[in-house]
Amino acid sequence: MVTEIKLGLCNPPEPIYLYVKNAELGGESYLWYHYDIDREKTIPVSQKALTGYLSELRFTTKEFKGKDNLKLDIVVSADEVYVIRSGVETNFTKSFLLAASLIQDFSKPLITDYCC
């Protein structure tokens, strides 16, 4: 992977958090969404796939309805830094981890496409 590093002072890039959901809004189906915490609103993403370089996998604990929930963060470097966040017990996470365990060369870009 060839990455251009800009030298000097800067603000670190804010990642774009994506969540997995196979849903429909206004007759249009979507597979990914953002969540606007301030407005407590789900914002659908119309693109079906994310292509980029897997740069990190990490487990994160998030509080939801008074309980701690373990999440998997899949950090993808692309035109922006994306973090796909999904519960560790979901089919998406289990399928992703199984597929990732079979990949031997992470230097090539991956296409993350959640279809069903």
C-alpha positions in Angstrom: 0.0 0.0 0.0 1.4 3.4 -1.0 0.2 6.2 1.3 1.2 9.8 1.0 2.2 11.2 4.3 1.9 14.9 4.8 4.4 16.4 7.1 3.7 19.2 9.7 1.0 20.1 12.0 -2.6 19.1 11.2 -5.8 18.0 12.7 -6.2 14.2 12.5 -8.9 13.0 10.2 -12.2 12.2 11.7 -13.4 8.8 10.8 -16.7 8.1 9.2 -18.6 5.6 11.2 -20.7 3.1 9.2 -23.2 0.7 10.6 -24.7 -2.4 8.9 -28.4 -2.6 8.3 -30.4 -4.1 5.4 -33.4 -1.8 5.3 -35.6 0.4 3.2 -36.5 4.0 3.3 -38.8 5.7 0.9 -38.8 2.7 -1.4 -35.0 2.7 -1.7 -33.0 -0.1 0.0 -29.8 0.5 1.7 -27.1 -1.6 3.5 -25.1 1.0 5.4 -26.0 4.0 7.5 -24.5 6.8 9.6 -26.0 7.8 12.9 -26.4 11.5 13.8 -26.1 11.4 17.6 -27.1 15.1 18.0 -30.4 14.6 16.1 -30.8 10.9 17.0 -31.3 10.1 13.4 -30.3 7.3 11.0 -28.8 8.5 7.7 -28.9 5.9 5.0 -25.9 5.5 2.6 -26.9 4.8 -0.9 -23.6 3.1 -2.0 -23.6 -0.7 -1.6 -19.9 -1.4 -1.2 -16.8 0.1 0.4 -13.4 -0.4 -1.2 -10.2 0.3 0.7 -7.4 -1.1 2.8 -8.0 -2.9 6.0 -5.9 -1.0 8.5 -7.1 -2.2 11.9 -9.5 -4.5 13.7 -10.4 -3.6 17.2 -13.0 -4.4 19.9 -14.8 -1.5 21.5 -17.3 -1.4 24.3 -20.2 0.9 23.9 -23.0 1.6 26.3 -26.5 1.0 25.0 -29.7 1.1 27.1 -27.6 1.0 30.3 -25.6 -2.1 29.3 -22.1 -2.5 27.8 -22.1 -4.0 24.3 -19.0 -5.3 22.7 -18.5 -4.1 19.1 -16.1 -4.9 16.3 -14.6 -1.8 14.6 -13.3 -2.6 11.1 -11.0 0.4 10.2 -10.8 0.9 6.4 -8.4 3.4 4.8 -9.8 4.8 1.5 -10.6 8.3 0.3 -11.5 8.9 4.0 -11.0 6.8 7.1 -14.1 4.6 7.6 -15.0 2.6 10.7 -17.5 -0.2 10.2 -19.0 -0.8 13.6 -21.0 -4.0 14.2 -22.0 -6.1 17.3 -19.8 -9.1 17.8 -22.7 -11.5 17.8 -24.1 -10.3 14.5 -24.0 -12.4 11.3 -22.1 -9.6 9.6 -19.3 -9.7 12.1 -19.1 -13.4 12.2 -19.0 -13.7 8.4 -16.5 -10.9 8.1 -14.1 -12.4 10.6 -14.4 -15.8 8.9 -13.7 -14.3 5.5 -10.8 -12.2 6.8 -9.2 -15.3 8.4 -8.9 -16.7 4.8 -7.1 -13.7 3.3 -3.3 -14.0 3.1 -2.4 -10.7 1.5 -3.9 -7.5 3.1 -1.7 -5.2 1.0 -4.4 -5.2 -1.7 -7.6 -3.3 -1.4 -10.7 -5.1 -0.1 -14.3 -4.6 -1.1 -16.7 -4.8 1.8 -20.1 -5.5 0.4 -22.9 -6.5 2.7 -25.7 -7.9 0.5 -28.2 -9.9 2.5 
